[in-house]
Amino acid sequence: DLKFKELEDQFKSSWNGGGTAPRIREIWRVHSDALLSRHAQHCNGIGNVPCHNCGRNPGNQQRRFHQSVLLCNFQGQPCNQPGCSVCSIIRTGFLLSRANVGCYAKGVYSSSNPAKAYGYGNKRAMFMVGVAVGVAELSSFRGDLKSGCHSRVVNGTNDELIVFNEAAIVPKYLLVFG
């Protein structure tokens, strides 16, 4: 499958540090029409802005990695098991009420480097997410975003992107390891 190969290649070529990349056993499409529509509306609201690397407009959309906790034996449909964050995210999208207060503020974190994302969750699966980066604030500041910015990028080898709007990030694919 060409899409599997494309996603696997991005995962492998983006892996930077953290030992050897885990073997991808399966890749599932996990996006819902409702979440994609909400995300598209958010992107359109941002409009055309300068894009970074492979970003595309509207909204400087980028594909990044997000790790969470998978408790079930995922087979294409989300479970209802309490604590299975992966399946909860597939059902509801990313919820700021569930977001941890990370090093750089309370928001939803993702990285262009899957090795960075792999350090979170229980290392059984990882999302490839669509993120509306918009205009990114390049800073390690913890407070409110600067006026006119839509996200915060903490630069370095293992960059982290933080969004503060649930519609700015959408689960698209789930990479299951094993």
C-alpha positions, 0 to 999 in steps of 0.5 A, spaced: 500 500 500 502 506 497 500 510 503 503 505 508 509 506 505 509 514 505 507 514 512 512 509 514 518 512 510 516 519 514 516 515 520 523 512 519 526 518 515 524 523 521 526 519 527 532 522 530 535 520 536 532 515 542 535 509 539 532 504 533 525 506 531 520 501 533 517 496 527 510 499 525 506 493 525 500 496 522 497 503 520 490 505 521 486 511 518 483 513 524 480 520 522 472 522 523 469 526 518 466 531 524 473 532 526 476 533 520 471 538 518 472 542 525 479 542 523 478 544 516 474 550 519 479 552 523 485 552 518 480 556 513 479 561 519 487 562 520 487 563 512 494 563 508 500 564 512 507 563 511 509 556 511 515 552 514 518 546 511 512 542 508 506 546 511 501 548 506 495 553 506 490 554 509 493 554 516 500 552 515 498 545 516 503 540 517 503 532 519 506 531 526 507 525 531 503 525 538 504 519 543 499 517 548 497 511 552 494 505 548 491 499 553 487 495 548 489 491 542 486 496 537 483 493 531 480 499 527 475 501 532 476 505 538 474 501 545 471 504 551 476 502 556 477 507 561 484 510 561 485 508 553 487 515 551 488 513 544 481 510 543 478 516 547 482 521 542 480 517 536 472 518 538 473 525 541 479 528 538 484 532 543 481 535 549 485 541 552 481 538 559 485 532 558 492 535 556 497 535 561 501 541 563 507 540 559 514 544 560 512 549 555 504 550 557 498 546 558 496 544 550 496 539 546 504 537 544 506 534 537 513 533 534 516 533 527 521 527 530 517 521 532 523 519 537 521 525 541 514 523 541 516 516 543 518 518 549 511 519 552 505 514 553 506 507 553 510 506 546 505 501 543 502 506 538 503 513 535 498 518 532 500 521 525 496 528 526 494 534 522 496 540 525 494 547 523 500 551 526 498 557 523 503 563 525 508 559 530 511 563 536 518 560 536 519 560 544 520 556 550 516 561 554 510 558 558 505 564 558 500 566 553 501 566 546 504 573 543 498 576 539 497 574 532 500 567 533 496 560 533 501 555 536 508 555 540 514 551 537 520 550 542 526 549 537 531 544 538 533 537 535 527 534 538 522 540 536 515 540 540 509 544 537 504 546 542 497 548 540 492 551 545 485 550 540 482 543 540 480 544 533 488 545 531 490 538 531 486 532 528 488 524 529 489 522 522 493 515 522 495 510 528 501 507 527 501 500 531 508 498 533 510 490 534 
